Amino acid sequence: VLIGATTENPFFEVNTPLLSRARIFRFEALSEEHIARIVEAAAADEERGLGKLRLRLDADALAHLAGMANGDARSALNALDLAAVLAEPDESASRRIPLPLAEEAMQQRALGYDRDGDNHYDTISAFIKSMRGSDPDAALYWLARMIAAGEDPRFIARRIVIQAAEDVGNADPMALVVATAAAHAVECVGMPEAQIPLAQAAVYLATAPKSNAAYLGISRALADVAERRSAPVPLHLRDTSYRGAHALGHGKGYRYPHDFPGGWVAQEYISEGAISRRYYEPTDRGHEAEIRRRMEAIEKRRDGER
């Protein structure tokens, strides 16, 4: 019988043949009540704990250690050890640990976060979905969690840039500009100041109008490219910059849109039947509503010239 334990996701880290023969048991973080009982037991146990020091934990101090450990009993016990050292014995040789001493001993909340495991991906997922869901406060919270845990700010910046194009898109074209500027600022200033442009970009994306029309458009186009025959480039659209191109008919009949009213002229840009559907379907949100009106006007002109 082989028994193993890991803090990583076994579906990512354990050999697949071994995983197929194993039974997985998931261990959850300890509750505050459980951690409080562990701390109390350690403070009272004279053989394996700190009982010989005669510690007296105030109720609010115990609650602080249990709450700030974030499910990690080791963090609470380490803080208890430090508090016991810092506490001065009184005339009865006992050591009282009040709330201020417990706060000093805990120093920093033990964040449940690992830069390569589940928490890493779960937290960035929550961050992205909070921006997509237009909740700036939630986005800032998850951003703060990552920053406090020491996440690489460049990783966060890359996700923000992707988010700007995927979920805001042309509903607010400035979103990508802000996101890209934030990514550049991260490279320029580094941490801790980089958290400011990251926060600005996260809030901008969370509060911007949303559209995934461009993302859906390229997904549809890529599907056609993968599943259908390659469409030839129409002769009038082919490159004319080299000698002999015109003799091959390249560029013949091309109509330069700027020479026509409104900067548009009816013209074939891809052979009929080459694509299976409309790729880009602008929404009626934000700036994309104006794009939609413009595209509808062009479509009417195109229909009128057929």
N, C-alpha and C positions, 0 to 999 in steps of 0.2 A: 504494500500500500504506500503510495506516494502522496504526501500532504504538502502543499505549497501555499505560500502567502505572498502577495504583492500589493504595492500601493498603486500600480499601474493598471490600466484596463487590459485584462487578459486577452480580450478579443483582438487587441492590437499587438501585444507584446509576447504572448505565449505561442510556441510552435503549434501550427494548426493540427497536425496529427495527434499531438498530445492533448490539445484542447478538445478534440472530438471524443476522446476517451475519458474526459474528466467531468466532474460535476462542479458547477460554479456556485459558490455561496458569496453573496454580497454583504459586506459589513458596513453598517451605517455609522455616521458620527454619533458620539455619545451625546445624550441630552444634558442640559444644565443640571438637572436633578441628579443624574448619575455622576457627573463630575463633582458636584458638591459632596456626594457621599464618599467618593474616592479621596477627596481632599480631607474631609473630616476623619476618615480612617487613617490616612497617613499622619495627620496631626496627633492622633491618639495612640498609635501603635508604638510601643516602646522598643520593640525588637527590630522591626523592619522599617519603621518610620521615625517621626520626630517627637514621639511621646515623652522622651526623657527631658525635652526642653520645656515641657508644660505650656504649650501654646494655647492662647485664648483668642480664637478668631471671632471678631465681631460679625454679626449676621450680614451686614451690608458688605463687609470685606469678603466673606465667603461667596456671596452672590456675585460680586465683581469678578473674583477669580474664576468662578464657574461660567459666567456669561461671556467674559472676554477670551476664554480659551478657545471658543469657536469649535467645540466638539473634540478638542485635542487634550486628553488628560495629561499628557506629558508636559504641555505648556503650563497647565495649572499647577502641577507638582513642582516644576522648576521655579515658578513664581513663589510658591509656598516655601521652598528651600531658601530663596533669596530673602523673602520677608522674615523668615526665622533668624537669619543672620543679622539683618538690619534691626530687628526688634531688641530693645534694651530690657534685660531682666529687671523686674521690680523687687521690692523688699521681700516678697514671698518666693522669689526665684522663678516666677512664671513670666511669660512673654506675651504681651497683648499685641495683636495685629489689627489695627483699626483700618478703615477704608483708605485714608491717604497712603498708608504704608503698602497696602495691597495694590493700589494704583501705581505706586513707584516700582514695586516688584514686578508687576506685569509688564510695564513699560509700553508695550505695543501689542495690539490685538494679533493673535495668531491667525493669519489669513489662510483660508482653505484654497490654495492656489499652487499649481505646478506649471512650469513654463513649457512642458512637453507632454502633459497628460490630459486627462478628461477636463479638469478645471480650466485649463488653458483654453481649450476649444469651447467649452460650455460658456465661459465668461465672454469671450469675444462674440459668440453666437448671440448671447443676451444683449450685448452692446449693439450689434448690428440690427437686431430685431427691434430694439427700443427706438433707434433712429428711424427705421422703416415705419414703425408704428406711431411716429410723431410724438414721442414722450421724451422731452429734453431732460427732465429730472432723472428718469431711469437711465438714460444714456450717460449722463454725468456720473451717476453712481457706479455703473459698471466700468466706466473709464477710470474712476478713482480707484476701484478695486484693482484694476490691472496696474496702474501706476504705483500704488502702495506695495504691490507684490513684486515690483521690479521688472515688469514686462518691458521688452524692448520697444521703445516708442516708435521706432521705424516700422515695426510690425503693425502697430495700431494705425499709423499714418497710411500704410498701404491699404489696409482694410477700409479706411475712410475714403480714400480716392476711388476704390472700386465701388463703394456704396454710392458715392455721388453720381457716378455714371449709370449704375444699375437701377437705383431706386428713386432718384430725383430726375436725372436725365434732362430732357429739354423742357420739363415743367419749370425749371429754374436753371438755365445754363451756367449761371454764376456759381452754382454749387461745386462744379468740378474745378473751377478757378480757385475757389476758397480752399477746397480740399488739397489741390496740388500745391498751393501756396503754403498750407500748413505742413505738408510733407517736406517741402523745401526748408521751412523754418526749423523743423525738427533737426534737420541735418546741420543747419547753420548755428543754432544756439545750444543744442543739447539739453539734457536734463539738469536741473529741475524746471528751468524756464519753458522747455518744450511743452510742458503740460498745458500752458496757456493757449497757444495756437491749436493744440489738439482739442481742447475744450471748446474754443470758438467754432472750429469746423464741425464738431459733433453737434453743437447746438444749432448751427446753421442748417445742417442736413435734417435734423429732427423737426425743425419748424418750417422747412421748405415744402412747397407743394410736391406731390409725388407722381412719378410716371416711370414705368418700366418698359415703355414702348420701344425704345431703342434696343434694349436688352432682348426683348422678345423678337424684334425684327432681325437681329443678327443670328439669333438661334434658328429662326425659320429659314433664313438664307443658307446657313451652314447645313441644315438638313437637306435642302434641295441640292446643294453642291455635292453632298455625300450620296444622294439617292438617285439623281438624274444625270443624264448625259451632259457633258460640258457644252455650254452655248458658245458658238464662235463669236468673236468680236465683229460687229458690223463694219463693213469697209469704210464708211464715212467717219467712224470713230477711231480708226487705227492711226498709229503714229506716222507723222509726215516729216519728221525732223531729219531723216537721212536721205541721201541721194538715191533716186530710183523709186522712192515711196509713191510718188504721184503716178509713175508709170504702172504701178501695180494697182492703181485705183484707190489708194489710201487717201482718205479725207475728201474724196469726191462727193459733193452734195451736202457736205456738213454745213449746218446753219448756225451761225454764231448768235446765241441768245441775246447778247447785249445790243445787237443791231435791230432788235424788234421791240415794239411797244411793251412796256412792262417787264422787259428783260426776259421774255419767254416766247418760245415758238414751238409749235407742234413738231415733234421729231422722234424717231425711234431710237431708243438707247439700249434696247436688248431685243433680240429676235422674238417674235410672237410665239408663245408656247414654251419658252425657255424656263419660265418660272411658274410655279403651281398656284401661287396666291399672292395677295398683297402682304408685303413684309412689314412695312412701317405703318402702324395705325395710331396716329397721335390721339392723345386723350383730350378732354375739355378742361384740363386743370392747368393753372398757371400760364406761363408763356406758351405752352404747347397748344392752348386754345387758339392763340393767334396763328400758330403754324397750321393747325387744322383748318381754320378759315381760309388761309392762303392756299392750301392744297386743294380744298374743295372748289375754290375759284378757278384754279388751274385745270382741275378735272372737268369743270363745265366748259371751259374754252377748248379743251382737248376734244370733248364730245361734240362741240359745235363745229369743229373742223374736220370731223371724220366723214 
